[in-house]
C-alpha cells in the first residue's frame, strides 16, 4: 500500500499556525464565538426531550469532522462511522413513528471536539455521536447511552524518532501530545498522580489543538514532530495501516475495559431510551455494527485513495464556481452547493429522463430563459442554476409577507415542483388554518399529501446538507474559500 504523509516541516508550520489562531480567536469569554454566530440561526437553541424533537421533526447530532467519524468526500457525500449509525437511527425512529412522508430528520452539526459537550448542554445539539469514552467526569455532565462498543483499550503510540520504551514507568519525564478535552488526557493526568506518589517524574502533556482528531495527532507522530500520543486500540490499528513509522505499544495501556457511547442531555431520558433500543440491534457485535465498523476501519480508501489529489482539485474548482455565482446572485454559496448535491450529487454528467442536465439539473429550455444557451459546461450550468433560483425568489416571493429563510425555502420547493403547484399548496394551507408563509410544519404538510415524499425531502435534504457544509466550512476555513 502506498503511504502518504505530509512533510514534517509543513505539519509543524500548520500546527504552529493553528495554535496561533486558537490563541488569537479562541478563549475570550467576553467575545462571542464566531462559530456560534453561524450555527445558532441554522440549528437553533433547544433543550428538552424527544417529544420536542418530534414536534420540530429534527434531531441535531453533534459530530467531529473526521476521516473516520464524519466527513464529506470528494463527491460531496456525507460519510463516516457516526454518519452511518445516525442514518440508521433515523430510519429506525421513522419506522417506529410511521408518519409517512413527514419524517423526522437527523441533521449533522460538525464541530470541534472541545465544543461537543458544551454545545449539547447549551442546546445546540441533541446527541453527541463522536466516539466518546464513558468517564466519571463526563458522566457528571451528560447522560450516556448503552455502549456502542465495549472493552476498548487506550494504548501508547510512538513515532519513528522516539527513544525505545518497553514499560509504562519509562514514560516518566517524556512528552505526550494530547487533546486536553480527551479521555486520554484524563488517563494521563491520573498516571501523573500515580507517578508523583511514587516519586517519578511526571509525563509532560503537550496540548493538541481542540479541532485535532486522532488521525491528526498520529500524523504529527508519524512525521516526527512529536514522539508519543495515546489512541484507542482499534483506531491505532487503523492508522498504522495508513501512516508510516508508528509503533503501537499494546502492552503499555493507559485505560482498559473502556466503553464508547452516545451522549445526550440529562433532560432527554426518552431520547436516551430510544437510542438504547436502537443499539440493541446496531452496536458493535451486531451484524450492522460489525459491517459498519469494518467499512470505515478496515477499508483505508476513505483516507488513501488513488487520484485523491485530482479529485480534491476538481471539488475545490467546483466550490469556487458556487462561490462566484453565489456572490453574483446574492445567494449563500454553500446552500447553492447543497442544492447541487441534492440535484445530482454534484455530477455534471447527470442526465434525467425528462432531459434535465448537469449539476443543477436544469432543462435546456429553462436555462435559455435565464439567458444561458449551453449548460453542458460546468460553469454555465451552475450559473444558470443560481440565476434561476434568484429569479424564483425575486419573481414569486420577494413581496410576500415571509422572512428571508422562508423565501429561500419556497424558492427551492418551486425549483423542484414548479411555482404554480407551490402557489396552490400555499392556498390550501391557508384554507386549513396553516401558515401559507412558512414552509416547515405548514405548507410542507400539504406538499406531503399532494405531491408525496419528493418535494418534502428535496427541501429538507438541502437544509440538512447546508447545515453540514456551512459548519464544516467554518471549521475548515472554507467559508471564504
C-alpha positions as CSV (number, residue, x, y, z in Angstrom):
1,X,0.0,0.0,0.0
2,X,1.2,3.4,-0.9
3,X,1.7,5.7,2.2
4,X,1.4,9.4,2.1
5,X,2.5,11.8,4.8
6,X,2.9,15.5,4.7
7,X,6.5,16.8,5.2
8,X,7.3,17.3,8.9
9,X,8.1,21.0,8.3
10,X,4.8,21.6,6.7
11,X,3.0,19.8,9.5
12,X,4.9,21.8,12.1
13,X,4.0,25.1,10.4
14,X,0.4,24.1,10.2
15,X,0.4,23.2,13.9
16,X,2.0,26.5,14.8
17,X,-0.5,28.5,12.7
18,X,-3.4,26.5,14.3
19,X,-2.1,27.2,17.8
20,X,-1.8,30.9,16.9
21,X,-5.4,31.0,15.6
22,X,-6.7,29.2,18.7
23,X,-4.9,31.7,20.9
24,X,-6.0,34.7,18.9
25,X,-9.6,33.7,18.4
26,X,-10.4,31.1,20.9
27,X,-11.0,31.6,24.5
28,X,-12.0,35.1,25.3
29,X,-15.2,34.5,27.3
30,X,-16.3,38.1,26.7
31,X,-16.3,37.8,22.9
32,X,-18.9,35.8,21.1
33,X,-17.6,32.6,19.4
34,X,-17.8,33.2,15.7
35,X,-18.9,29.6,15.1
36,X,-22.0,30.1,17.3
37,X,-22.9,33.1,15.3
38,X,-23.0,30.9,12.2
39,X,-24.6,27.9,13.9
40,X,-27.4,29.4,16.0
41,X,-29.6,30.5,13.1
42,X,-29.1,27.1,11.4
43,X,-29.7,24.7,14.3
44,X,-31.3,26.9,17.0
45,X,-31.2,26.6,20.8
46,X,-33.5,23.8,22.1
47,X,-33.5,21.8,25.3
48,X,-35.8,19.1,26.5
49,X,-36.6,15.6,25.4
50,X,-37.7,13.5,22.4
51,X,-41.3,14.9,22.3
52,X,-40.0,18.4,21.4
53,X,-37.6,17.0,18.8
54,X,-40.6,15.0,17.2
55,X,-42.6,18.2,17.2
56,X,-39.8,20.0,15.4
57,X,-39.2,16.9,13.4
58,X,-35.5,17.5,13.9
59,X,-32.8,15.7,15.8
60,X,-29.4,17.5,15.8
61,X,-26.4,15.3,16.0
62,X,-23.1,16.8,17.1
63,X,-20.2,15.2,15.3
64,X,-16.5,15.8,14.9
65,X,-15.2,16.4,11.4
66,X,-13.0,13.4,10.9
67,X,-11.9,11.0,8.2
68,X,-13.3,8.2,10.3
69,X,-16.4,9.5,12.1
70,X,-17.9,12.2,9.8
71,X,-16.6,13.8,6.6
72,X,-17.7,14.9,3.2
73,X,-16.0,13.0,0.4
74,X,-14.7,14.3,-2.9
75,X,-18.1,13.9,-4.4
76,X,-19.9,15.8,-1.7
77,X,-21.4,12.8,0.1
78,X,-21.5,12.7,3.8
79,X,-19.8,9.6,5.2
80,X,-18.2,8.1,8.3
81,X,-19.0,5.9,11.3
82,X,-21.0,8.5,13.2
83,X,-23.0,9.3,10.0
84,X,-23.7,5.6,9.2
85,X,-25.0,4.9,12.7
86,X,-27.1,8.0,12.9
87,X,-28.6,7.5,9.4
88,X,-29.6,4.0,10.6
89,X,-31.1,5.6,13.7
90,X,-33.1,8.0,11.6
91,X,-34.6,5.0,9.7
92,X,-35.2,3.1,12.9
93,X,-37.0,6.1,14.5
94,X,-39.2,6.9,11.5
95,X,-40.2,3.2,11.1
96,X,-41.4,3.3,14.7
97,X,-43.2,6.6,14.3
98,X,-44.8,5.6,11.0
99,X,-45.7,9.1,10.0
100,X,-45.5,8.6,6.2
101,X,-43.8,11.3,4.2
102,X,-43.4,13.7,7.2
103,X,-40.2,12.1,8.6
104,X,-38.1,13.2,11.5
105,X,-34.8,14.5,10.1
106,X,-31.4,13.9,11.6
107,X,-29.2,16.9,10.9
108,X,-25.4,16.8,11.5
109,X,-23.7,19.6,13.3
110,X,-19.9,19.2,12.7
111,X,-17.9,21.0,15.4
112,X,-14.5,20.6,17.0
113,X,-14.3,18.2,19.9
114,X,-13.9,20.9,22.5
115,X,-17.4,22.1,21.6
116,X,-19.2,18.8,21.6
117,X,-20.4,18.6,25.3
118,X,-20.7,22.4,25.8
119,X,-22.9,22.7,22.7
120,X,-25.0,19.7,23.8
121,X,-25.6,21.2,27.2
122,X,-26.3,24.7,25.7
123,X,-29.0,23.3,23.4
124,X,-27.2,23.4,20.0
125,X,-27.5,19.7,19.6
126,X,-29.4,16.7,20.9
127,X,-27.0,13.8,20.6
128,X,-23.2,13.6,20.6
129,X,-22.0,10.8,18.2
130,X,-18.3,11.1,18.5
131,X,-16.6,8.0,19.8
132,X,-16.8,9.4,23.3
133,X,-15.3,7.2,26.0
134,X,-17.5,7.0,29.1
135,X,-15.7,8.6,32.0
136,X,-16.8,9.6,35.5
137,X,-16.0,13.3,34.7
138,X,-18.2,13.3,31.6
139,X,-20.9,11.2,33.3
140,X,-21.4,14.1,35.8
141,X,-22.4,16.3,32.9
142,X,-24.1,14.2,30.3
143,X,-26.2,11.0,30.1
144,X,-24.6,8.2,28.2
145,X,-26.5,5.6,26.3
146,X,-25.8,1.9,26.4
147,X,-22.3,1.2,25.0
148,X,-21.8,1.3,21.3
149,X,-18.5,-0.6,21.9
150,X,-17.0,-2.3,24.9
151,X,-13.6,-3.4,26.2
152,X,-11.7,-0.6,24.4
153,X,-8.1,-0.1,25.5
154,X,-6.1,3.2,25.4
155,X,-2.6,2.4,24.2
156,X,0.6,4.4,23.7
157,X,1.8,5.2,20.2
158,X,5.4,6.2,19.4
159,X,6.9,7.8,16.4
160,X,10.0,6.8,14.3
161,X,12.4,9.1,16.2
162,X,11.2,8.3,19.8
163,X,13.6,6.6,22.2
164,X,12.6,3.0,22.8
165,X,10.1,2.3,25.6
166,X,9.1,-1.0,27.0
167,X,7.3,-0.2,30.2
168,X,4.7,2.3,31.4
169,X,7.1,3.7,34.0
170,X,9.5,4.7,31.2
171,X,7.0,7.3,30.1
172,X,8.0,9.4,33.2
173,X,9.7,12.6,32.0
174,X,8.6,12.1,28.4
175,X,6.2,14.3,26.4
176,X,2.9,13.1,25.1
177,X,0.9,15.1,22.5
178,X,-2.8,15.0,23.6
179,X,-6.0,17.0,23.3
180,X,-7.0,18.4,26.8
181,X,-10.7,17.5,26.3
182,X,-10.0,13.9,25.6
183,X,-10.3,10.8,27.8
184,X,-6.6,10.2,27.0
185,X,-5.8,13.5,28.9
186,X,-7.8,12.2,31.9
187,X,-5.9,8.9,31.8
188,X,-2.5,10.6,31.6
189,X,-3.5,13.0,34.4
190,X,-4.3,10.0,36.6
191,X,-1.0,8.5,35.6
192,X,0.9,11.6,36.6
193,X,-0.8,11.5,40.0
194,X,0.4,7.9,40.5
195,X,3.9,8.9,39.3
196,X,4.0,11.7,41.8
197,X,3.0,9.4,44.7
198,X,5.9,7.1,43.6
199,X,8.4,9.8,43.2
200,X,8.6,9.5,39.4
201,X,8.9,12.5,37.0
202,X,5.6,13.5,35.6
203,X,4.6,13.0,31.9
204,X,4.7,16.3,30.1
205,X,1.3,16.8,28.4
206,X,1.7,18.9,25.2
207,X,-1.8,20.2,24.3
208,X,-3.0,19.4,20.8
209,X,-5.4,21.9,19.2
210,X,-9.1,21.3,20.0
211,X,-10.0,20.5,16.4
212,X,-7.5,17.7,16.1
213,X,-8.8,14.2,15.7
214,X,-6.8,11.0,16.5
215,X,-5.7,10.9,12.9
216,X,-4.3,14.4,13.0
217,X,-2.4,13.7,16.3
218,X,-1.0,10.5,14.9
219,X,0.1,12.2,11.7
220,X,2.2,14.5,13.9
221,X,3.7,11.4,15.5
222,X,4.3,9.7,12.1
223,X,6.1,12.8,10.8
224,X,8.4,13.0,13.8
225,X,7.0,16.4,15.0
226,X,6.1,14.8,18.4
227,X,7.3,11.5,19.9
228,X,4.3,10.0,21.7
229,X,0.5,10.0,21.7
230,X,-2.4,7.9,23.0
231,X,-5.1,6.3,21.0
232,X,-8.0,3.8,21.3
233,X,-6.6,0.5,20.2
234,X,-9.0,0.0,17.3
235,X,-8.2,3.5,15.9
236,X,-4.5,2.8,16.4
237,X,-4.7,-0.3,14.4
238,X,-6.4,1.6,11.5
239,X,-4.0,4.5,11.4
240,X,-0.9,2.2,11.5
241,X,-2.1,0.9,8.1
242,X,-2.3,4.5,6.8
243,X,0.7,6.3,8.3
244,X,4.3,5.1,8.3
245,X,6.6,4.8,11.2
246,X,4.1,4.4,14.0
247,X,4.7,1.9,16.8
248,X,1.7,0.7,18.8
249,X,2.6,-0.4,22.3
250,X,-0.1,-3.0,23.0
251,X,1.5,-3.7,26.4
252,X,1.6,0.0,27.5
253,X,-2.0,0.6,28.4
254,X,-3.4,3.8,29.9
255,X,-7.0,2.6,30.3
256,X,-8.6,-0.9,29.9
257,X,-12.2,-2.0,29.5
258,X,-13.4,1.4,28.3
259,X,-16.9,1.8,26.8
260,X,-17.8,4.0,23.9
261,X,-21.3,5.5,23.8
262,X,-23.5,8.3,22.5
263,X,-24.3,11.2,24.9
264,X,-27.5,13.1,25.4
265,X,-28.5,15.8,27.9
266,X,-29.7,14.6,31.3
267,X,-33.1,16.1,30.5
268,X,-33.6,13.7,27.5
269,X,-34.4,10.3,29.1
270,X,-36.8,9.3,26.3
271,X,-34.3,10.1,23.6
272,X,-31.8,8.0,25.5
273,X,-34.3,5.1,25.8
274,X,-34.9,5.2,22.1
275,X,-31.1,5.2,21.3
276,X,-30.7,2.3,23.8
277,X,-33.4,0.3,22.0
278,X,-31.7,1.1,18.6
279,X,-28.3,0.0,20.0
280,X,-29.6,-3.5,20.9
281,X,-29.5,-4.3,17.2
282,X,-26.9,-1.9,15.9
283,X,-23.9,-1.8,18.4
284,X,-20.5,-3.4,17.8
285,X,-21.0,-7.1,17.7
286,X,-24.3,-7.0,15.8
287,X,-24.4,-7.6,12.0
288,X,-25.0,-3.9,11.3
289,X,-22.3,-2.7,13.8
290,X,-19.7,-5.1,12.5
291,X,-20.2,-4.3,8.9
292,X,-20.2,-0.5,9.6
293,X,-17.0,-0.7,11.7
294,X,-15.3,-2.8,9.1
295,X,-16.4,-0.4,6.3
296,X,-14.6,2.6,7.8
297,X,-11.9,1.0,9.9
298,X,-10.7,-1.8,7.6
299,X,-11.1,-0.1,4.3
300,X,-8.5,2.6,4.1
301,X,-9.7,4.1,0.8
302,X,-11.6,6.8,2.7
303,X,-8.2,8.1,3.7
304,X,-5.8,7.0,1.0
305,X,-7.5,6.9,-2.4
306,X,-5.9,6.8,-5.9
307,X,-6.3,10.1,-7.6
308,X,-7.5,11.8,-4.4
309,X,-5.5,14.9,-5.1
310,X,-7.0,15.3,-8.5
311,X,-10.5,14.7,-7.1
312,X,-9.9,17.3,-4.4
313,X,-8.7,19.8,-7.1
314,X,-11.9,19.2,-9.0
315,X,-14.0,19.6,-5.9
316,X,-12.3,22.9,-5.0
317,X,-12.7,24.1,-8.6
318,X,-16.5,23.4,-8.3
319,X,-16.7,25.1,-4.9
320,X,-15.0,28.1,-6.4
321,X,-17.8,28.3,-9.1
322,X,-20.5,28.0,-6.5
323,X,-18.9,30.8,-4.5
324,X,-18.5,33.0,-7.6
325,X,-22.2,32.6,-8.7
326,X,-23.5,32.7,-5.2
327,X,-21.9,36.1,-4.7
328,X,-23.1,37.3,-8.2
329,X,-26.8,36.4,-7.4
330,X,-26.7,37.1,-3.6
331,X,-27.1,33.5,-2.5
332,X,-25.3,31.5,0.1
333,X,-22.8,29.6,-2.0
334,X,-22.7,26.6,0.4
335,X,-26.5,26.4,0.2
336,X,-26.3,26.5,-3.5
337,X,-23.7,23.7,-3.4
338,X,-26.1,21.7,-1.1
339,X,-28.8,22.2,-3.8
340,X,-26.4,20.9,-6.4
341,X,-25.6,17.9,-4.3
342,X,-29.3,17.1,-3.8
343,X,-30.0,17.5,-7.5
344,X,-27.1,15.4,-9.0
345,X,-24.5,14.5,-6.3
346,X,-22.5,17.3,-8.0
347,X,-22.2,15.2,-11.1
348,X,-22.1,17.3,-14.3
349,X,-22.6,14.2,-16.4
350,X,-26.0,13.5,-14.8
351,X,-29.0,13.4,-17.2
352,X,-32.6,12.9,-16.1
353,X,-35.2,11.0,-18.1
354,X,-37.0,14.3,-18.5
355,X,-33.9,15.9,-20.1
356,X,-32.5,17.9,-17.1
357,X,-28.8,18.4,-17.5
358,X,-25.8,18.5,-15.2
359,X,-25.1,19.5,-11.6
360,X,-28.1,21.8,-11.2
361,X,-30.4,19.5,-13.2
362,X,-31.9,22.2,-15.4
363,X,-33.8,21.7,-18.6
364,X,-32.1,23.5,-21.5
365,X,-35.3,25.4,-22.2
366,X,-35.3,26.8,-18.6
367,X,-31.6,27.7,-18.9
368,X,-32.3,29.5,-22.2
369,X,-35.0,31.6,-20.4
370,X,-32.2,32.5,-17.9
371,X,-30.0,33.7,-20.8
372,X,-27.7,30.6,-20.8
373,X,-27.7,28.7,-24.1
374,X,-25.4,25.8,-23.3
375,X,-25.4,24.2,-19.9
376,X,-23.3,21.2,-20.8
377,X,-20.3,23.0,-19.4
378,X,-20.0,23.1,-15.6
379,X,-19.6,26.9,-15.1
380,X,-22.6,27.8,-17.2
381,X,-24.7,25.0,-15.6
382,X,-24.0,26.4,-12.1
383,X,-24.5,29.9,-13.3
384,X,-27.9,29.1,-14.8
385,X,-29.0,27.2,-11.6
386,X,-28.0,30.2,-9.4
387,X,-29.7,32.7,-11.7
388,X,-32.9,30.5,-11.8
389,X,-33.1,30.3,-8.0
390,X,-32.5,34.0,-7.7
391,X,-35.3,34.6,-10.3
392,X,-37.6,32.4,-8.4
393,X,-37.1,34.4,-5.2
394,X,-37.5,37.8,-6.9
395,X,-40.4,36.8,-9.1
396,X,-42.6,34.9,-6.7
397,X,-41.6,35.6,-3.1
398,X,-39.8,39.0,-2.8
399,X,-43.1,40.8,-2.0
400,X,-44.7,38.1,0.1
401,X,-45.0,38.6,3.9
402,X,-42.4,36.0,4.8
403,X,-38.9,36.1,6.2
404,X,-35.8,35.6,4.1
405,X,-35.3,32.0,5.2
406,X,-38.8,31.1,4.0
407,X,-38.4,32.9,0.8
408,X,-35.5,30.7,0.0
409,X,-37.3,27.5,1.2
410,X,-40.3,28.3,-1.0
411,X,-38.0,29.1,-4.0
412,X,-36.3,25.7,-3.5
413,X,-39.7,24.0,-3.4
414,X,-40.6,25.8,-6.6
415,X,-37.4,24.8,-8.2
416,X,-38.4,21.2,-7.6
417,X,-42.2,21.2,-8.0
418,X,-42.9,24.4,-10.0
419,X,-44.1,27.7,-8.7
420,X,-47.8,27.1,-9.7
421,X,-48.0,23.9,-7.6
422,X,-46.4,25.7,-4.7
423,X,-48.9,28.6,-5.0
424,X,-51.8,26.1,-4.9
425,X,-50.3,24.4,-1.9
426,X,-50.0,27.7,0.0
427,X,-53.7,28.4,-0.8
428,X,-54.6,25.0,0.5
429,X,-52.5,25.5,3.7
430,X,-54.3,28.8,4.5
431,X,-57.7,27.2,4.0
432,X,-56.7,24.6,6.5
433,X,-55.5,27.1,9.1
434,X,-51.8,26.6,8.4
435,X,-49.4,29.5,7.8
436,X,-49.0,29.9,4.0
437,X,-45.8,31.9,4.5
438,X,-43.9,29.2,6.5
439,X,-42.6,26.0,4.8
440,X,-41.6,23.7,7.6
441,X,-44.6,22.2,9.5
442,X,-47.1,24.3,7.5
443,X,-47.1,24.2,3.7
444,X,-44.8,21.2,3.9
445,X,-47.7,19.2,5.3
446,X,-49.8,20.0,2.2
447,X,-46.8,19.1,0.0
448,X,-46.5,15.7,1.7
449,X,-50.2,15.0,0.9
450,X,-50.5,16.4,-2.6
451,X,-47.1,15.6,-4.1
452,X,-45.7,12.9,-1.7
453,X,-42.2,12.5,-0.5
454,X,-40.2,14.1,-3.3
455,X,-40.5,17.9,-2.6
456,X,-40.7,17.5,1.2
457,X,-37.4,15.6,1.1
458,X,-35.9,17.8,-1.5
459,X,-36.2,20.9,0.7
460,X,-35.4,19.0,3.9
461,X,-32.2,17.4,2.5
462,X,-30.9,20.7,1.1
463,X,-31.4,22.2,4.6
464,X,-29.6,19.2,6.1
465,X,-26.7,19.3,3.7
466,X,-26.4,23.1,4.1
467,X,-26.0,22.8,7.9
468,X,-23.1,20.3,7.5
469,X,-21.5,22.2,4.6
470,X,-21.7,25.6,6.4
471,X,-20.2,24.3,9.7
472,X,-17.6,22.3,8.0
473,X,-16.7,25.4,6.0
474,X,-16.3,27.4,9.2
475,X,-14.3,24.7,10.9
476,X,-12.0,24.0,8.0
477,X,-11.5,27.6,6.8
478,X,-13.6,27.2,3.7
479,X,-16.2,29.9,4.4
480,X,-14.2,32.4,2.4
481,X,-12.6,29.7,0.3
